[in-house]
Amino acid sequence: MGHGMGCISNFWRYWRVVLRILLGAVFLYAGIVKASDSRAFATALLPFTFVPGAWTGPLAIGLAWIEIISGALLLAPRVWTAGAAMVGGLSVVFMAVLGWAMANGIVVSCGCFGGDEPPTRAAMAMAMIRDAGILAGAAALLLVRPSATPEPGISR
């Protein structure tokens, strides 16, 4: 019986490292793309009418750097839980904003990863599903603790 729990614990420790790397890489990439073309991202924010036009530039730059920092924190051994909490919080905000836009008949491109994807309700729904998956991953990182043993190759 103890052997089975050890296998589950070892499995989760390895997958936690993989999940941290995946989520960290996604947020680093998204943040870098936004930071490298903050004007385009600021333009993507304009249809969200609750954001004053004068705030879109600073918001675009700030959000890009928050994503970069949260991605980097996820990859750092001793502070990854802060990164997971930030990623989870950002995902909730992203879903709330996209949900608000959809509920108000506003169809936008999320601008999540740059590019010129045409704004559609289907793309917005897919972005919300993606954000829900990211939130689930961040929550799993924060809530699932099978043992107090450090992860292989990763110090706490």
N, C-alpha and C positions, 0 to 999 in steps of 0.2 A: 504494500500500500504506500509506504514512504517513497519507494522508487518511482511510482507513477507521478507523485507530486513533484519530485525532483525533475522529472522530464518536462512537466508543464512549466515549472519555474525556469529551467534552462531555456526552453523554447521561448517563453515570454521575454527573458532578458535579451536574447539575440534579436527578436523582433522589435523590441523597444528601441534598440540601437538603429535598426533599419528604418523604423518609423520616424525617429528623430532626424535621421539623415534625409529622408524623403521630404518631410515637412519643412525642414530647415532649408533644403535646396530650393523648394518651390517658393518659399517666401523670400529668400535671397534673390532668386531670379526675378520674381515679380517686382520686388523693390528696386533692383538695379535697372530693369527696363523702364520703370516709372521715373526713377531719378535721372536717367539718361535722356529722357524726353518728357520733362515735367510739363511743358506747354501742351503737348498732345493729351496728356492725362488730365490736365486742368480743363481742357476743352471737353473731355468726356464727362467731367463733373458738372458742366453747365446745365444740363437738363434737370438736375436735381434742384428744383426750385427753392428748397429750404436752405440751400447754401448761397449766401450773397455772392454775387459775381466777383467782388473784390477779394473774397476769401479763397477763391478756387486755386489761385497760384500757390499761396502759402500752404493750403491744405494738401495740394498735390505733392509738394516737396516734403512736407511733414509726414504724410502717410507713407511715401516711398521710404523714408528713413526709418520709420517705425517698423515697416516690414523687413528692412535689411537688418535692423537690430534684433528683431524677434527671431529671424532665421539664424542669425549668428549665435544668439543665446541658446537656441535649440541644439546647436552643434558643440557648444562648450560643455565640458564634463561637469563642472560644479554648479552651473547656473541654468541648466537646461530646463528645469521646471518653470523658471521665470519665462523662458521663451515659449514653452508650451501654453502657459497661462495667457501670454500676449497673443499667440496665434489663435487660441480658442476665443478670446475676447474680440479680436478683429473679425473672426468668422461670424460671430453673432452680430456685430455691427454691419458687416457686409450683407448678411441675410436680411436684416431689418431694413436697410436702405433699399435693397432690391425689392423686397416685399412691399414696402411703402410705394415705390415707383409703380410696380405692377398694379397695386390696388387703386392707384390714382390714374391709371391709364397712360402712364408715361413709359414709353419703350426706349430704352437706352442700351448702348454698348457698355458693359461694365468696365472696360479698359484694364482688366485684370492683368493681362500679360502683354500689353501693347498691341500693335497691329491695328488694322482697319477692318475689324469684323463688323458686318452690318448689324445694326440693332434690331433684334427680334424678340418677341415674347418667349419663344422656344430657347433662344440663347440665354435669356435672363433666367429661365427656369433651370437650365442646365448649370448655370453659375451658382444658383441657390443649392442645387443638389451637390455640386462640388464643394461648396462651403460647408454644407451639412456633413459631408464625409471628412473634411478637414477638422471640423469641430469634434466629430466622433474620435478621430485619431488623437487630437490634443487631449480630449477628456480621458481616453484610455491611458495615455502617457501619465496623466496626473493621478488617476484613480486606481489603476491596477498595479498593485504592489505584491507580487507573489512571495517575495522573500527580502530580507535585509541584505543579502549578499550582493556585493558590487557586480556590475555587468562585466563580462569578459573583455579585457582590453580597454575598459573605460573606468576611470576612477571617479568617485563621487566627489 
